[in-house]
Amino acid sequence: MRTMLDVSIPVEAGNVALKEGRLQKTILATVDQLRPEASYFYPENGQRHAFFGAELKESSQIPGVVERLFEELNAAVTITPVMNYEDLKKGLGQIGVK
């Protein structure tokens, strides 16, 4: 399942994690685990954000990805199933036209 993970890290928790080296370690471990097609890091609404586009083979992988982010960074994580253009074309092709 192609997914987008949006990770929001509160300022105070992120500052502490940065000083302790946990921010860097956690982000690198997440990238190593997900092997995302794309990843972006940016400030939004005064917080640190990370955005990953990755393939999860099954939903049982979700706890292994998000629990580290929750525990180490006090992050809020949103996971959304998504399609690329090829997926969309295939899906639309399966819809009967009336």
N, C-alpha and C positions, 0 to 999 in steps of 0.2 A: 504494500500500500504506500503510494507516494504521499508524503506528509510535509507540512510546514510546521516547524516548531518556533514559536515566538517566546523568547525568554526575557523576562523583565526582572532586573536585580535592584532592590531598594538601595538607596544611596548609602545609608549607614552600614548595612550588612556588606555591601560591595566594598566600601572603604576598608573595613576590618579585614575582609577576605583578601583584598589587594595587598595590604601591609603584611599579612601572614603568608602570602604566596598561594593561598587557596584559590583565588580568582583565576590566576593563570593556569594552575594545575587542573582545575575543574573544567575550564573551557577547552584546554588541550585534550583532556581525557574524553570530553563529549565529542569533539571533532574526530578523534581517533576511533571512537566507538561507532559513530553515525556514518562516517565517510560521506558527508553531504555532497550533493551535486553543487550546492552553493551555500555560502555562509557570509553573513554580513553582521557588522558590529557598529552600533551607533547610539547616540544619546537621544532619548525621546521622553518628553514630559519630565525632564529632570532626573531620569534614571538611566542606568546602563541597560542596553538591549542587545540581544543576539537573535539572529533569525537564520534558521537552518532549513534547507530543502533537502530532504533525505528519503530514502526508501526503507520502510519498515516491513519486513516479511510477514510479521503477524503482530497482533495487538499485545501479545504477551511480552513484547520487547519494551513496551512503554514504561513499566516500573523501573527497569534497569537503566533507562535513560533519565527519567525525570527525578527519581529519588535522590540522586547525587546532587542535582541542581537545587532541589528543595533543601536538603540537609546542609550542603556546603555554602550556599549563597543566599538562602532564604528567598529563592526566586519564585516568581509566578510563571507558570508555563501553560501556554495554550497550544494544543495540537489540533491541526485541521487537516483532514484528508483533502488532497488536491489532485488535479489532472494537468498534464501538459497538453500541448496542441494535439499530438497524436492520440492520446487517451480520449480527448474530447471528440475528435473525429470518429473514432471507433464507437464511442458511446452514442453519438448522434446518429450514426449509421444503423444502430440497432433499434432505433425508434421508427416505427412504421409511420409513413407519411399518409395522411388521409386526403 
